Amino acid sequence: MEIDAWLWWLIGATALGIALVITAMPELGMLAVGAIAAAVVTGVLGGGAVAQVAVFAVVSTAGIAVVRPIAKRHRAQRPQLATGVDALKGRQAVVLERVDASGGRIKLAGEVWSARALDTDRAYEVGQEVDVVDIEGATAIVM
């Protein structure tokens, strides 16, 4: 029994899809799309070997040329939603116990945090609002 060319293209596309899942290389996904396009040209349109290879090459190359810059741009962007301690940086807090270079307590996001003044010469008194500059371990650095 002879296997039709379009089926070989689909087997190749499946193998590339599996490799994509294992390696997370988007280029393999574009090659799989090219293989599917070649299978369509063969099975539906009845294209010959030259047409199959040409469609595979053009679709794969076009996919890589379009998707790679988009993926690179998305990879370079910072996440829009800050979570964890990153979400606390830049927020305001209220001093609960005097905060200076050696320590103190603040109320930040509804929780009591230990805090330290960024400027070693400054001290913040009870009730003052301060800005959280950074978080070091479980201590908020404020100014």
Disulfide bonds with the S-S distance in Angstrom:
none
